[in-house]
């Protein structure tokens, strides 16, 4: 029979992100890779001008999401290209065309309804599209796949 301490250790390991991702993310709140690599601290990221999207998602009710425009994050990091490869703490990854950013005003949300998101509730960063404003274009399986949460690294490719 497992002792309480053993159970707690096993449970903690089961809830942790994969070790390779956790180790890679140490010391950076968000890493943007392009022509060079830029590592945002949480303080640097939170100092970026915030935008708001009020929308529902397939996973949440209508809510207010706050965070900088993804295009501003990339500009601050000096990254430019035609596509974004997004990596998440849970091992999920997706690809987003750069053309989505100005077309929809995509943000990298850090807060929902005024509360900072954590890894347990889609955070710390969630790529957010204004779904309710563009229901036809953004209510497809392909668009849902681009709504990555627990974002920790973005690679910009040509």
ABEGO torsion letter per residue (X at the ends): XBBAAAAAAAAAAAABBBAAAAAAABGBABBBBBABBBBBBAAAAAABBBBBBBBBBAABBBBBBBEBBAAAAAAAAGBBEABBBBBBAAGBBBBBBAAAAAAAGBBBBABBGGBBBBAABGOABBBBBBAAABAAAAABAAAAAABBBGBABBBBBX
